[in-house]
């Protein structure tokens, strides 16, 4: 294929000739996937199919494509689930410190859409983590549970952050 197209020959006929000669030499025989149907053949073409295929191949979620502030906000929302299975308070604080470091980096040089996001209070996360660990997994029906405690009153800035 290193040869140049001869003058006076149309490009299409020259390419066709190259393909035909390669077929005659058997260069297309025993290629991987020979005789197998093309993946997705006969299915409707989705918008941005190549992007969805790339994410699937790389094992990424669509969240990887979100702008930084939205991704950080989702991490803050999922933080209780993230720290639930950690065994030590220091591990919980390390996870919160790493998230806060990334939030501060974003706040110093913001990119993407303007989304209100603030650092996470590690003490609040640790207190919630402790409460989850001391809570029984399944209350028994024989023992009456304590009266439901009044929900913790949120400070005004916390109420704004949740909405």
Order of alpha helices (4+ residues) and beta strands (2+ residues): alpha-alpha-alpha-alpha-alpha-alpha
